[in-house]
Amino acid sequence: MEDTLSRAERFFDAHDVEIVRLEWCDLHGVSRGKHVSRGHFLTALETGATFSSAALQMDLQGEAYLLPGESASPSWASLIGRPDPETLQPSFIEPRAARCLVDLYTADGRPEPASPRYALQRVVEEGRSMGLEASIGIELEFYLLRFSDGAIGSGMDGSLPADRQVYRMQSSAEERGFLDALHRQMSAAGVGVEAYCAEDGPGQFEIILQHGPAVAMADAAFTARNLIKEQAARQGLLATFLSRPLASYSGSGAHVHQSLRTLSGEPVIPSEEQRDQSPFWRYLDGQLAAFKDASAFYLPTINAYKRIALRPPAPIRIDWAYEDRSAAIRLLRGANGSLRLENRAIAGEANPYLSVAASLAAGLEGVRNPAPLPDFSKRLHFGPAQPMSPTGEPIPASLSAALDHLSASAVMRRWLGPQLVDLFLMLKRAEVRRYETAITDWELREYLNLL
């Protein structure tokens, strides 16, 4: 601990830090936390920082919910946030500040079972006990929008480039200022960026993060999303990762690439001759077999299903194929005969810890408890130049249907923990109820004057 404290003090001196943002990720993927002084952070390294458990049980409107069996007048027990010193980085959003992620613990010192970061950590450790781990890459898509007189504006109203030219290299001064500042902040925060580019929608962008260990990459995605939203706000813009913010234009996803490796770092090479014994094909089959179980973590909002169900030319289906973007799982070839999986169904707004944890859990379950594999013979020799259209089952068509699959899933409860699953179900079912009882602008426009 003395070395940790000394390193932190040297870091503060080197970067002239006075304030530290202690942050953790809630079940929705929203950043929670508090600002503490430099001295209090050093104390928190030893004793932790206190948070109310109510913050972990809140919906997106700030309402805290009781778990089944809890008292009608909860005292909201304290959670202890222990800073992870490996995540201490400068913050250029605020002057003379740093940020650090914290892990949540209960008052008696146990890891908080409903913490998304802990859920991913436990899945990774379980995989390691099986001799496997995954290198993860994440692609984040988002829109830059502007509010004008209470309405959402995009490139179509002149506030940002109006074209839909994916990979365009020309950019406005406003875009350039945003991207340049974001690049500096990402670098300072230790977030490795492989590339960024304009996407198909007006004001839509994609940032491709460098591959790395699962927890580190979920941390990077969480950090990147926060930096993107805060930098946009500094410029009078709104950055959103919501799947379908503009009805007439492309949706935003968060594609998760997975390369399966041994603990020594060697890639797991798929065997075509002995596929029944091949961990790679078992891992792929597990992803597909538990896809519906995990769908609520991949697609956690009402809006997310409008991207999947309305995706041209056809909805994404639960299947795999080489180089085929209409399959939920796309396989891409790497060096030395290796393959990597890309989960393409994950929503832009999905919690990065939970979506990665659920995807890894599904694959590892397939390795641990193998079932008879489907007939891959027609696909094993398909190459990148010969995409195959998927024919699998459709993804659940609504958040309500996905929650029903999650509720019945022994796999997700076993890997991510029953407490997290039950709390997630409670919050999301309340979200569905609010949606079902809301009076929308569409209803008023459609019916009010004539009926």
C-alpha positions in Angstrom: 0.0 0.0 0.0 2.9 2.4 0.7 4.1 2.0 -2.8 0.6 2.6 -4.2 0.3 5.8 -2.1 3.8 7.0 -3.1 3.0 6.4 -6.8 -0.3 8.3 -6.5 1.4 11.3 -4.8 4.1 11.4 -7.5 1.4 11.3 -10.1 -0.5 14.2 -8.5 2.7 16.3 -8.3 3.6 15.5 -11.9 0.1 16.6 -13.2 -0.6 19.3 -10.6 -3.8 17.5 -9.5 -6.1 18.9 -6.8 -9.3 17.0 -7.5 -10.0 13.4 -8.4 -13.2 12.1 -10.0 -14.0 8.7 -8.5 -16.3 6.9 -11.0 -18.1 3.6 -11.4 -20.5 2.2 -13.9 -24.2 1.5 -13.0 -26.4 -1.1 -14.6 -27.5 1.2 -17.4 -23.9 2.1 -18.3 -24.2 5.6 -16.7 -21.2 7.0 -14.9 -21.8 7.5 -11.2 -19.3 8.9 -8.6 -18.1 11.9 -6.7 -15.3 14.5 -6.8 -12.8 14.2 -3.9 -9.8 16.2 -2.8 -6.3 14.9 -3.4 -5.9 14.1 0.3 -9.2 12.3 0.5 -8.3 10.1 -2.5 -5.1 9.0 -0.7 -7.3 8.1 2.3 -9.8 6.3 -0.1 -6.9 4.1 -1.4 -6.7 2.6 2.1 -10.3 2.8 3.4 -12.5 3.3 0.3 -15.0 6.0 -0.4 -18.7 5.7 0.7 -21.6 5.6 -1.7 -25.3 4.9 -1.1 -26.6 1.6 -2.5 -29.6 3.6 -3.8 -27.5 4.8 -6.7 -27.1 1.2 -7.9 -30.8 0.6 -7.8 -31.9 3.7 -9.7 -33.6 3.8 -13.1 -32.7 6.3 -15.7 -35.1 8.8 -14.2 -33.3 8.7 -10.8 -36.0 6.7 -9.0 -34.5 4.0 -6.7 -36.4 0.7 -6.6 -36.7 -1.9 -3.8 -35.5 -5.4 -4.5 -38.0 -8.2 -3.8 -38.1 -8.9 -0.1 -36.5 -5.6 0.9 -38.1 -3.4 3.6 -40.7 -0.9 2.5 -38.5 1.8 4.1 -35.0 0.9 3.1 -32.0 2.5 4.8 -30.0 2.2 1.6 -26.9 0.5 3.0 -23.5 2.0 2.2 -21.3 0.7 -0.6 -17.5 1.1 -0.4 -15.8 2.3 -3.5 -12.2 1.2 -3.6 -10.1 3.0 -6.2 -8.3 0.9 -8.8 -4.9 2.7 -8.9 -4.2 1.1 -12.3 -7.0 3.3 -13.8 -5.7 6.7 -12.3 -5.4 9.1 -15.3 -5.3 12.8 -15.9 -8.6 14.5 -16.7 -8.6 17.2 -19.4 -12.3 17.8 -19.0 -11.7 19.6 -15.7 -8.6 21.7 -14.8 -6.1 20.2 -12.3 -8.1 17.0 -12.1 -7.7 13.3 -12.4 -10.1 10.4 -12.7 -10.0 6.9 -11.3 -12.4 4.0 -11.5 -13.6 2.3 -8.3 -14.7 -1.2 -7.5 -17.8 -1.5 -5.3 -17.8 -3.5 -2.1 -20.4 -4.1 0.6 -19.9 -2.8 4.0 -18.6 -6.1 5.2 -15.9 -6.2 2.6 -17.4 -8.5 -0.1 -17.5 -7.5 -3.8 -20.9 -5.9 -4.6 -22.6 -8.7 -6.6 -24.6 -6.3 -8.7 -21.6 -4.3 -9.9 -21.2 -4.6 -13.7 -17.4 -4.4 -13.4 -17.3 -7.1 -10.9 -19.6 -9.3 -13.0 -17.1 -9.0 -15.9 -14.2 -9.7 -13.6 -15.7 -12.9 -12.3 -16.5 -14.1 -15.8 -12.9 -13.5 -16.9 -11.5 -15.3 -13.8 -13.8 -18.3 -14.5 -12.6 -18.4 -18.1 -9.0 -18.4 -16.9 -9.8 -21.3 -14.6 -10.7 -23.1 -17.8 -7.4 -22.1 -19.4 -9.0 -19.6 -21.8 -9.2 -15.8 -22.1 -10.3 -13.4 -24.8 -8.7 -10.4 -26.4 -11.5 -7.9 -26.9 -11.9 -5.1 -29.5 -14.8 -2.7 -29.3 -16.2 -0.4 -32.0 -18.4 2.5 -30.7 -20.8 4.3 -33.0 -22.5 7.6 -31.9 -24.3 10.7 -33.2 -23.4 14.3 -32.6 -26.7 16.2 -32.4 -27.9 19.7 -31.4 -30.9 20.8 -29.6 -32.6 23.7 -31.3 -35.8 25.2 -29.7 -36.4 21.9 -27.9 -36.0 19.8 -31.1 -33.1 17.5 -32.0 -31.0 18.8 -34.8 -28.3 16.9 -36.9 -26.5 17.5 -40.1 -29.8 17.8 -41.9 -30.5 21.2 -40.3 -27.1 22.6 -41.2 -25.5 22.3 -37.8 -23.1 19.6 -38.9 -22.3 18.1 -42.3 -25.5 16.9 -43.9 -24.1 14.2 -46.2 -24.2 10.5 -45.6 -20.8 9.8 -47.0 -19.3 7.0 -44.9 -15.5 7.4 -44.5 -15.6 11.0 -45.8 -12.3 12.8 -45.0 -13.6 16.4 -45.2 -14.9 17.8 -42.0 -16.2 21.1 -40.7 -14.3 23.3 -38.2 -16.9 22.2 -35.6 -16.3 18.5 -36.2 -12.5 19.0 -36.4 -12.5 20.9 -33.1 -14.5 18.1 -31.4 -12.3 15.2 -32.9 -9.0 16.9 -32.1 -9.9 17.6 -28.5 -11.3 14.1 -28.1 -8.1 12.6 -29.5 -6.0 14.4 -26.9 -8.3 13.4 -24.1 -8.4 9.8 -25.1 -4.6 9.7 -25.3 -4.3 11.3 -21.8 -6.8 8.8 -20.4 -4.8 5.9 -21.7 -7.5 4.8 -24.2 -5.9 3.3 -27.2 -7.7 4.3 -30.4 -7.0 2.3 -33.6 -9.1 4.6 -35.8 -12.0 6.9 -36.1 -14.2 7.8 -39.1 -17.4 9.3 -40.3 -20.2 6.8 -40.4 -23.3 6.5 -42.6 -25.7 8.9 -40.8 -25.4 12.8 -40.8 -23.3 13.6 -37.8 -22.6 10.0 -37.0 -19.1 8.7 -36.2 -17.3 5.5 -35.3 -14.3 5.1 -32.9 -12.5 1.7 -33.1 -10.6 0.9 -29.8 -7.4 -1.1 -29.8 -7.7 -4.8 -28.7 -6.9 -5.8 -25.2 -8.0 -7.8 -22.1 -11.7 -7.9 -21.5 -11.9 -5.7 -18.3 -9.4 -3.2 -19.6 -11.4 -2.9 -22.9 -14.7 -2.4 -21.0 -13.0 0.3 -18.9 -11.7 1.9 -22.1 -15.2 1.8 -23.7 -16.8 3.3 -20.5 -14.1 6.0 -20.4 -14.4 6.8 -24.1 -18.2 7.2 -23.9 -17.9 9.6 -21.0 -15.2 11.6 -22.7 -17.3 11.8 -26.0 -20.4 13.0 -24.2 -18.6 15.5 -22.0 -16.5 17.0 -24.9 -19.7 17.3 -27.0 -21.4 19.2 -24.1 -18.5 21.6 -23.9 -19.1 22.5 -27.5 -22.9 22.9 -27.1 -23.6 19.5 -28.8 -25.2 16.3 -27.6 -23.4 13.1 -28.2 -25.6 10.0 -28.0 -24.9 6.3 -28.3 -28.7 5.6 -28.5 -29.4 3.0 -31.2 -31.9 4.9 -33.3 -32.0 8.6 -32.4 -33.0 9.6 -36.0 -35.8 7.5 -37.5 -34.7 7.9 -41.1 -31.0 7.2 -40.7 -28.5 4.5 -39.7 -28.6 3.1 -36.2 -25.6 3.0 -33.8 -24.1 -0.3 -32.5 -21.2 -1.3 -30.3 -19.6 -4.2 -32.0 -17.5 -6.5 -29.8 -14.7 -8.5 -31.4 -13.4 -11.6 -29.5 -10.2 -13.5 -30.2 -10.0 -16.7 -28.0 -6.5 -17.4 -26.5 -4.8 -19.7 -24.1 -3.4 -18.3 -20.9 0.0 -18.2 -22.5 -1.4 -15.9 -25.2 -1.5 -18.4 -28.0 -4.5 -18.1 -30.3 -7.0 -20.9 -30.2 -6.9 -22.2 -33.8 -10.2 -23.7 -35.0 -9.9 -27.3 -36.1 -12.0 -28.3 -39.1 -11.3 -32.0 -38.7 -12.1 -32.3 -35.0 -14.6 -29.6 -34.5 -16.5 -31.5 -31.8 -13.4 -31.2 -29.6 -12.4 -27.7 -30.8 -12.8 -25.0 -28.1 -13.3 -22.3 -30.8 -16.3 -24.0 -32.4 -17.7 -24.8 -28.9 -17.3 -21.1 -28.0 -19.1 -20.0 -31.1 -21.9 -22.5 -30.5 -22.3 -21.3 -27.0 -22.6 -17.7 -28.2 -25.5 -18.7 -30.5 -27.2 -21.1 -28.0 -27.4 -18.4 -25.3 -28.0 -15.4 -27.6 -31.6 -15.0 -26.5 -30.6 -15.4 -22.8 -28.1 -12.5 -23.2 -30.2 -10.3 -25.6 -31.4 -7.9 -22.8 -27.8 -7.1 -22.0 -27.0 -6.6 -25.7 -30.1 -4.6 -26.4 -31.1 -3.0 -23.1 -33.6 -0.3 -24.2 -36.9 0.1 -26.0 -35.1 2.0 -28.7 -32.5 -0.7 -29.4 -35.0 -3.0 -31.0 -35.9 -0.3 -33.6 -32.3 -0.6 -34.9 -32.4 -4.4 -35.0 -36.0 -4.9 -36.3 -35.9 -2.2 -38.9 -32.3 -2.8 -40.1 -32.2 -2.9 -43.9 -32.2 -5.0 -45.9 -33.3 -7.5 -43.2 -33.1 -7.8 -39.4 -30.0 -9.3 -37.9 -30.6 -13.0 -37.1 -29.0 -15.4 -34.6 -26.5 -17.1 -36.8 -22.9 -16.9 -37.9 -21.2 -16.4 -41.3 -17.9 -15.3 -42.7 -17.9 -11.6 -43.6 -21.6 -11.3 -43.5 -23.0 -8.2 -41.7 -26.5 -9.6 -41.5 -25.5 -12.3 -39.1 -25.4 -11.7 -35.3 -21.9 -13.3 -35.2 -19.5 -12.5 -38.0 -16.3 -14.5 -38.4 -13.1 -12.7 -39.6 -9.9 -14.4 -40.5 -6.6 -13.5 -38.8 -3.0 -14.5 -39.1 -1.9 -18.1 -38.8 -5.3 -19.6 -39.5 -6.9 -17.9 -36.5 -10.5 -16.5 -36.5 -12.1 -13.9 -34.4 -15.8 -13.4 -33.6 -17.6 -10.1 -34.0 -20.9 -9.8 -32.1 -22.7 -7.3 -34.3 -26.1 -7.2 -32.5 -25.0 -5.1 -29.4 -26.6 -1.7 -29.1 -24.6 1.5 -29.0 -26.1 2.3 -25.6 -25.4 -1.1 -24.1 -23.4 -1.3 -20.8 -19.9 -2.2 -22.0 -19.2 -4.4 -18.9 -22.5 -6.3 -19.1 -22.5 -6.8 -22.9 -18.9 -8.1 -22.9 -19.5 -10.2 -19.8 -22.7 -11.8 -21.3 -21.0 -12.5 -24.6 -18.0 -14.1 -22.9 -20.2 -16.1 -20.6 -22.3 -17.5 -23.4 -19.2 -18.7 -25.3 -17.5 -20.1 -22.2 -20.7 -22.0 -21.3 -20.5 -23.6 -24.7 -17.0 -24.8 -24.0 -17.8 -26.0 -20.5 -21.1 -27.8 -21.2 -20.9 -28.7 -24.9 -24.1 -29.8 -26.8 -24.2 -31.5 -30.1 -22.8 -29.0 -32.7 -24.9 -28.0 -35.7 -23.8 -29.0 -39.1 -21.0 -26.6 -40.1 -19.8 -28.6 -43.1 -21.4 -26.2 -45.6 -19.7 -23.2 -44.0 -16.2 -24.3 -43.0 -14.7 -23.5 -46.4 -16.5 -20.3 -47.0 -14.0 -17.5 -47.5 -14.3 -13.7 -47.2 -15.2 -13.4 -50.9 -18.2 -15.7 -50.5 -20.5 -14.3 -47.8 -23.4 -16.5 -46.7 -26.7 -15.1 -45.7 -27.7 -16.2 -42.2 -30.8 -18.3 -41.7 -31.0 -18.5 -37.9 -33.8 -17.5 -35.6 -34.7 -13.8 -35.2 -33.4 -11.9 -32.2 -36.2 -11.1 -29.6 -38.3 -8.4 -31.1 -38.7 -6.3 -28.0 -37.1 -5.5 -24.6 -40.0 -7.2 -22.9 -39.4 -10.5 -24.8 -35.7 -10.3 -24.1 -36.3 -9.8 -20.4 -38.5 -13.0 -20.4 -35.6 -14.9 -21.9 -33.1 -13.5 -19.3 -35.5 -14.2 -16.5 -35.5 -17.9 -17.4 -31.8 -18.1 -18.1 -29.8 -20.4 -15.7 -26.7 -19.6 -17.8 -26.7 -15.8 -17.2 -27.6 -16.2 -13.5 -24.8 -18.7 -13.1 -22.1 -16.6 -14.8 -23.1 -13.0 -14.0 -24.8 -13.7 -10.6 -28.4 -13.9 -9.6 -28.4 -10.6 -7.7 -27.3 -8.7 -10.7 -29.7 -10.4 -13.0 -32.7 -9.9 -10.6 -31.8 -6.2 -10.1 -31.4 -5.6 -13.9 -34.7 -7.3 -14.6 -36.5 -5.2 -12.0 -35.1 -1.9 -13.4 -35.8 -2.8 -17.0 -39.3 -4.1 -16.4 -40.1 -0.9 -14.7 -38.7 0.9 -17.8 -41.0 -1.2 -20.0 -44.0 -0.3 -17.9 -43.2 3.4 -18.1 -43.0 3.1 -21.9 -46.2 1.2 -22.2 -48.2 3.8 -20.2 -46.6 6.9 -21.8 -48.5 9.0 -24.2 -46.2 9.6 -27.2 -46.0 12.5 -29.7 -46.8 10.0 -32.4 -50.1 9.1 -30.8 -51.1 12.7 -30.5 -50.1 13.5 -34.1 -51.9 10.4 -35.4 -55.1 10.5 -33.4 -55.7 13.7 -31.5 -57.3 15.9 -34.2 -59.4 13.4 -36.1 -60.5 10.9 -33.5 
